[in-house]
Amino acid sequence: MTELPRYEYVKLADAIAAEIASGKLPQGAALPGERAMTELYSVSIGTVRRAVVELRKRGLVATLPAKGTYVIGTPEPTTD
């Protein structure tokens, strides 16, 4: 069966989750700002915002108004 293409925001969320899992973004670390992430990952601001929402749903980050988005958890290991 052919694998369905993933949405761009899911790819970005997965990339950031991998950085969290590897320790590149440790617990308590701040994610770059939205505009910085648009340039860093070459995506639109809408993609960045949806990716952050996805990471919040996964329990990996928390956003504090006027403060930024911070790593609060680590991804569960996958059992593929």
N, C-alpha and C positions, 0 to 999 in steps of 0.2 A: 504494500500500500504506500502511496506517495505521501510524504510528510507535508502538512499544510504550512504555508509561509507564516512566520511570526510577525506580529505588528512591531513597528520600529520602537515604540515605547517599551515593549516587553524585552526586546533585545537590549535596550539601554538599561533597564532595570536588572536584567540578568548580568550585564557587564559590571554594574556597580555592586551587585550582590557578590560577584566573584572577587572583586577588590576587597570587600568586607571579609569574605571567607579566607582570603590569602593573608589578611592582616595589614594590607596596604592602607586600608581605612579601619583603624581599630575602634573599639567601642569608645564613645565619647568624642570621636573626631567629627569635625564639621564637614559637610559636603560643600563643594564649591557653590557659589551663587548660581542662580538660574542662567544669567547671561554668560557667565564663565563656562558653564556646562554646555551651552549651545555651541560655543567656539571649540571647546575641548573635544566634544564628541561629534561635531558637525551635524547637529540636528536642530529642529525648530524649538522655540520656547514651549510650544504646546506639547511636543514630545517629551521635553524635560519635565514639565508639570505632571503629565500622565505617568511618567516613570516614577516620580517621587510618590505619587498616590499609590502606585503598585507596591513600592517598597514599604510604605506605611502599612498597607494591607498585609504584607508578609511579616510585619513586626520587626523590620530591620532598622527603620529610622523613625524619628519623631521631629515634627516641625514646630518650632516655637515662634509665634508671631513677632516680627521685627528683630528676631535673633538669628534665625537660620534653621537648617535641617541637620540633625545630628544622628550618628550611628548609635543605636540602643540595643542591638541584638546581632546574632550571627545566624546565617542560613542553616537550616537542617541539612544534614548530609543526604544526598540522593541515593536511592537504591535501585538503579536502573539495571 
